[in-house]
Amino acid sequence: MNPKIDKLARDIEKTEKKIADLQKKLELFKEEKTRLENEDYGDIGRDFHMTPKELAEFLKAHRAGTLTVPEAAPPALPCLSPLTLPRAAILRRPPLPRP
């Protein structure tokens, strides 16, 4: 056979092997990504104290576009901390008792 054809045949074989190896590697990456995403969803469910069934229902509703979001609660009364008090109130000190 022509040496050029032999070389091309070897290159094709080598390239096909590389492609097959990379496809296996890609599948492993996809499986790992899916596993990590599933763990994240589980963590989110635990953070919101949801059972696996509640989480599944929530995700199905979200996917279907039927998820309803409750109205926001009214804002809480402001906290009287040094961060929220006016500067003048922080600078005033009560008088010291006289001996």
Backbone torsions as a table, in degrees:
resi	resn	phi	psi	omega
1	MET	NA	162.9	178.9
2	ASN	-69.5	131.0	-179.1
3	PRO	-59.8	-32.1	178.9
4	LYS	-66.3	-38.7	179.0
5	ILE	-66.8	-41.9	177.8
6	ASP	-59.8	-44.8	-179.2
7	LYS	-63.4	-44.7	178.5
8	LEU	-63.1	-39.3	178.5
9	ALA	-62.6	-42.0	177.3
10	ARG	-64.9	-42.1	179.3
11	ASP	-63.3	-40.4	177.9
12	ILE	-62.4	-46.1	-179.8
13	GLU	-61.3	-44.6	-180.0
14	LYS	-63.0	-43.0	-179.5
15	THR	-66.0	-41.2	177.9
16	GLU	-62.0	-38.6	178.2
17	LYS	-65.2	-43.3	178.7
18	LYS	-61.3	-42.9	180.0
19	ILE	-62.1	-43.8	179.7
20	ALA	-62.4	-42.6	178.6
21	ASP	-63.4	-42.1	-179.9
22	LEU	-67.9	-34.5	177.1
23	GLN	-65.6	-39.0	176.0
24	LYS	-63.1	-43.8	179.8
25	LYS	-62.9	-41.1	178.3
26	LEU	-61.3	-43.0	178.6
27	GLU	-61.1	-42.1	178.1
28	LEU	-62.6	-42.0	178.4
29	PHE	-62.2	-43.2	180.0
30	LYS	-63.8	-41.4	178.8
31	GLU	-63.8	-42.6	179.2
32	GLU	-64.0	-41.7	178.9
33	LYS	-62.2	-44.9	179.2
34	THR	-62.3	-42.6	179.6
35	ARG	-61.3	-45.3	-179.6
36	LEU	-66.2	-38.7	177.0
37	GLU	-63.5	-41.5	178.8
38	ASN	-63.9	-39.3	176.7
39	GLU	-63.3	-40.9	178.7
40	ASP	-61.2	-44.4	178.7
41	TYR	-62.5	-39.2	177.1
42	GLY	-63.4	-41.9	178.1
43	ASP	-62.8	-41.7	179.0
44	ILE	-62.4	-44.3	178.5
45	GLY	-60.3	-42.5	178.5
46	ARG	-66.2	-38.9	179.1
47	ASP	-60.5	-35.0	-179.9
48	PHE	-96.6	11.9	178.1
49	HIS	54.5	46.8	179.0
50	MET	-102.5	143.7	173.4
51	THR	-75.9	161.4	176.7
52	PRO	-55.7	-36.2	179.3
53	LYS	-66.3	-44.2	179.5
54	GLU	-63.5	-40.7	179.0
55	LEU	-63.6	-43.0	179.1
56	ALA	-62.3	-42.6	178.5
57	GLU	-64.1	-41.3	178.6
58	PHE	-60.7	-47.1	-178.6
59	LEU	-66.4	-37.9	177.1
60	LYS	-63.7	-42.6	179.4
61	ALA	-65.5	-39.5	178.8
62	HIS	-63.9	-45.3	-179.2
63	ARG	-64.0	-37.6	-178.0
64	ALA	-80.8	-11.7	-179.6
65	GLY	80.5	16.9	-179.4
66	THR	-104.5	12.1	-178.7
67	LEU	-72.4	127.0	177.1
68	THR	-106.2	137.8	-179.5
69	VAL	-106.6	126.9	180.0
70	PRO	-66.0	153.9	179.1
71	GLU	-65.6	150.6	-178.8
72	ALA	-68.5	144.3	177.1
73	ALA	-71.1	151.5	178.0
74	PRO	-63.3	151.7	-178.3
75	PRO	-63.8	144.6	179.5
76	ALA	-72.0	159.5	176.1
77	LEU	-63.7	146.2	-178.3
78	PRO	-64.6	143.3	179.4
79	CYS	-81.7	138.7	178.4
80	LEU	-91.5	76.7	177.2
81	SER	-113.6	165.1	178.5
82	PRO	-56.6	-22.6	-179.8
83	LEU	-77.0	-24.1	-177.2
84	THR	-107.8	-12.2	180.0
85	LEU	-75.8	150.4	174.6
86	PRO	-64.2	152.4	-176.6
87	ARG	-58.2	-38.4	-178.5
88	ALA	-63.1	-36.3	-179.7
89	ALA	-69.0	-30.9	-179.6
90	ILE	-75.0	-36.2	-175.8
91	LEU	-76.6	-24.8	178.7
92	ARG	-72.0	132.2	177.3
93	ARG	-116.0	146.4	176.4
94	PRO	-68.2	150.4	179.1
95	PRO	-64.6	146.4	178.2
96	LEU	-78.4	143.8	177.3
97	PRO	-68.3	143.5	-179.7
98	ARG	-92.2	139.6	179.5
99	PRO	-73.5	NA	NA
